[in-house]
Amino acid sequence: MVTNILKVLRALARHPQVSVCIDLQLISWPNILLAETIAMAAKKPLFPVNVADVGTKAKYVEANLEKIFDLATTWEAILLM
């Protein structure tokens, strides 16, 4: 878990222009609505990402996050993880 968090932070450091909304708790309607409200207020698209997108094998996590952050950067999106 800590290794994956460090990989997320490393990938974020390479993409400082990405706005990120990270929710480490269970996905719930209030949290999703909050993220949608933030995205609407910022006039940016909301880009939800889940474990299936990132992967569970450590050797793929960083590469998958790079792709996700590149897309979020291109779209100027707020990332919901």
C-alpha positions as CSV (number, residue, x, y, z in Angstrom):
1,M,0.0,0.0,0.0
2,V,2.7,2.5,1.0
3,T,4.7,1.6,-2.2
4,N,1.7,2.4,-4.4
5,I,1.1,5.7,-2.6
6,L,4.7,6.6,-3.2
7,K,4.3,5.7,-6.9
8,V,1.2,8.0,-7.0
9,L,3.1,10.8,-5.5
10,R,6.1,10.4,-7.9
11,A,3.7,10.4,-10.9
12,L,2.0,13.5,-9.5
13,A,5.3,15.3,-9.1
14,R,5.8,14.8,-12.9
15,H,2.4,16.3,-13.7
16,P,1.9,19.3,-11.4
17,Q,-0.8,20.8,-13.6
18,V,-3.2,17.9,-12.9
19,S,-5.9,18.8,-10.3
20,V,-6.4,15.7,-8.1
21,C,-9.2,14.9,-5.7
22,I,-8.2,11.7,-3.8
23,D,-10.7,9.9,-1.7
24,L,-9.1,7.1,0.3
25,Q,-12.4,6.1,1.9
26,L,-15.1,3.9,0.4
27,I,-16.9,5.4,-2.6
28,S,-20.2,6.9,-1.4
29,W,-22.7,9.2,-3.0
30,P,-21.9,12.2,-0.8
31,N,-18.2,11.9,-1.8
32,I,-19.0,11.5,-5.5
33,L,-21.4,14.5,-5.3
34,L,-18.7,16.6,-3.6
35,A,-16.2,15.7,-6.3
36,E,-18.8,16.6,-9.0
37,T,-19.6,19.9,-7.3
38,I,-15.9,20.7,-7.2
39,A,-15.5,19.9,-10.8
40,M,-18.5,22.0,-11.8
41,A,-17.3,24.9,-9.7
42,A,-13.9,24.7,-11.4
43,K,-15.6,24.2,-14.8
44,K,-13.4,21.1,-15.4
45,P,-14.4,17.6,-16.3
46,L,-14.4,14.9,-13.6
47,F,-12.2,11.9,-14.4
48,P,-13.1,9.0,-12.1
49,V,-10.4,6.3,-11.8
50,N,-10.7,3.0,-9.9
51,V,-8.4,0.1,-9.1
52,A,-9.2,-1.6,-12.4
53,D,-7.8,1.4,-14.2
54,V,-4.6,1.6,-12.1
55,G,-4.0,-2.1,-11.6
56,T,-2.9,-4.1,-8.7
57,K,0.5,-5.3,-9.8
58,A,3.3,-3.0,-8.6
59,K,5.2,-3.1,-11.9
60,Y,2.2,-1.7,-13.8
61,V,0.9,0.8,-11.4
62,E,3.3,3.6,-12.2
63,A,3.0,3.2,-16.0
64,N,-0.8,3.2,-15.7
65,L,-0.8,6.2,-13.5
66,E,1.4,8.1,-16.0
67,K,-1.2,7.4,-18.7
68,I,-4.0,8.4,-16.5
69,F,-2.3,11.7,-15.5
70,D,-1.4,12.4,-19.1
71,L,-5.1,12.1,-20.1
72,A,-6.1,14.2,-17.1
73,T,-3.6,16.8,-18.1
74,T,-4.8,16.9,-21.7
75,W,-8.4,17.2,-20.6
76,E,-7.5,19.6,-17.7
77,A,-9.6,17.3,-15.6
78,I,-10.1,16.8,-11.9
79,L,-9.1,13.3,-11.0
80,L,-11.2,11.3,-8.7
81,M,-9.3,8.3,-7.3
